[in-house]
């Protein structure tokens, strides 16, 4: 059982996934810092409020606080835009590498001869 777990845990896909999760968490901190410290103060200043979370309107005597929702939407849009850019860049790089990859050389005369012998033996 331990051997099977070791094989599973150290397969390339599991390690790649773990690395992706760690990088994703770090990237999330970068986006959060950008949104919280740069974009949200600018949006709050536009509405003449000290904080986006304070954006609200009143329905009768009840405040409807929409600032937190606005911040969550902007967070999501920024993450989506940046991830789209990253995936697009990776796809462009992969296409270039596939286009530049040399074609397989034609088989040597020895290989052709061995194939011919193999085919003759199979008959």
Residue, then its C-alpha position, 0 to 999 in steps of 0.5 A: x500500500x505504501x509503495x502504491x501511494x509513493x508511486x501515486x504521490x510522486x507521479x509528474x501529474x500530482x507534482x505539477x498540480x501541487x506546484x500549480x496550486x502553490x503558484x496560484x495561491x501566491x498569484x492570488x495574493x498579488x492580485x488581491x494586493x493590486x485590487x485592495x491597494x491600487x484599484x479600490x482606492x481609485x474607485x472609492x475616490x471616484x465615488x468620494x468615499x474612503x473605502x469601496x466597501x462603504x458604497x451603499x444606497x438606502x431603501x427606506x431606512x435599510x442600507x443596501x451595501x453594494x461596495x463589497x460586491x463591486x470589489x469581488x466582481x473586480x477581483x474576479x475580472x482581474x484574475x480572469x483577464x490575467x489568467x487568460x493572458x497567461x494561458x494565451x502566452x503559453x499556447x502561443x509558445x507551444x505552437x511556436x515550439x511545435x512548428x519549430x520542432x524538427x521532423x523525424x528523420x527518415x529511417x536508415x537503410x538498416x531500419x528499412x532492411x530490418x522492417x523488411x525482414x520482420x515483415x517477411x518473417x510474419x508472413 
